[in-house]
Amino acid sequence: MNRNKRTRRNQGFTIVELIVVVTVIGLLAAIAVGAYNKVVNDAKIAKSTALVNTLSTAKSLFVADPKTTPGMISQYNQSQDFSWIAPYIRVNGVQPTDEGNLLNLSGFPPGVVQITLGHVDDSSFAGGHTDEAPTVKGYGL
């Protein structure tokens, strides 16, 4: 009896078939990882953009508040202090106490994101600043 011939009981995979299957699985995994990374990066960009929009809205509410005086706007522009716009921000119903607390409530990892609040237009009362949008760096943008 010839041992090189396959019998019905001895039907296994050849090494070529195994290499083809492993190669196909590897290609599918590479495509899946690439798609996953794109989704994660898009989510980071959306999250950062939402934070920028929140800060822009808070600045607009700060300026539109009838209690806000031109002196307060000038002080904000000089200090860029978060405490001026904090009363106009809510994250899940909670008012943040500082920038770190805002980032924590928003779900950003600590120490990764840097916020620049930007200036408020004070040219109507002899100020030297034009409106500057907030920026978020270090997380998707």
CORVENQUI-V557437 format. One record per residue. N is the residue number from 1. PHI is phi as a letter, one per 30 degrees, with the letter a starting at -180 (none if undefined). PSI is psi in whole degrees, 0 to 359 (none if undefined). NEAR is the number of other ideal C-beta (glycine too) atoms within 12 Angstrom. Layout:
n={N	N}
phi={PHI	PHI}
psi={PSI	PSI}
near={NEAR	NEAR}
//
This chain:
n={1	2	3	4	5	6	7	8	9	10	11	12	13	14	15	16	17	18	19	20	21	22	23	24	25	26	27	28	29	30	31	32	33	34	35	36	37	38	39	40	41	42	43	44	45	46	47	48	49	50	51	52	53	54	55	56	57	58	59	60	61	62	63	64	65	66	67	68	69	70	71	72	73	74	75	76	77	78	79	80	81	82	83	84	85	86	87	88	89	90	91	92	93	94	95	96	97	98	99	100	101	102	103	104	105	106	107	108	109	110	111	112	113	114	115	116	117	118	119	120	121	122	123	124	125	126	127	128	129	130	131	132	133	134	135	136	137	138	139	140	141}
phi={none	d	d	d	d	d	c	d	d	c	c	c	c	d	d	d	d	d	d	d	d	d	d	d	d	d	d	d	d	d	d	d	d	d	d	d	d	d	d	d	d	d	d	d	d	d	d	d	d	d	d	d	d	d	d	d	d	d	d	d	d	d	d	d	d	d	d	d	c	e	d	d	d	d	d	d	d	d	c	h	d	d	d	d	c	e	d	c	c	b	b	h	i	c	d	d	c	a	d	d	d	d	d	d	d	d	i	d	d	d	i	c	c	c	c	c	d	i	c	c	d	b	d	d	b	i	c	c	c	c	d	b	d	d	b	b	b	j	b	i	c}
psi={135	124	346	340	143	141	173	326	337	55	101	185	145	165	327	317	319	319	319	315	315	321	315	317	320	318	317	321	320	319	318	319	319	317	321	315	323	318	318	315	321	322	320	319	317	320	318	320	321	322	319	317	322	314	322	317	319	319	318	319	323	315	322	346	129	338	348	126	162	327	322	321	319	318	320	313	327	320	336	38	131	332	339	324	353	322	346	10	136	131	112	39	4	135	121	149	329	181	319	319	322	315	320	314	329	351	18	147	142	142	6	325	138	129	135	122	330	167	164	142	118	23	338	342	48	29	168	18	141	167	133	126	149	156	151	126	147	1	82	337	none}
near={6	6	7	7	10	12	11	7	7	11	10	11	13	11	10	10	13	13	13	14	15	15	14	14	14	14	14	14	14	14	14	14	14	14	14	14	14	14	14	16	17	16	17	24	18	18	26	30	21	23	38	29	19	30	38	27	20	34	36	22	22	31	31	15	19	9	14	24	16	19	16	25	31	24	21	33	30	17	16	23	16	29	23	32	38	28	19	27	36	18	23	13	8	14	19	29	17	18	30	20	20	33	30	20	23	30	19	29	15	16	12	21	29	19	34	21	34	26	27	39	22	25	16	15	18	11	22	15	25	14	20	20	23	34	22	33	16	20	29	22	25}
//
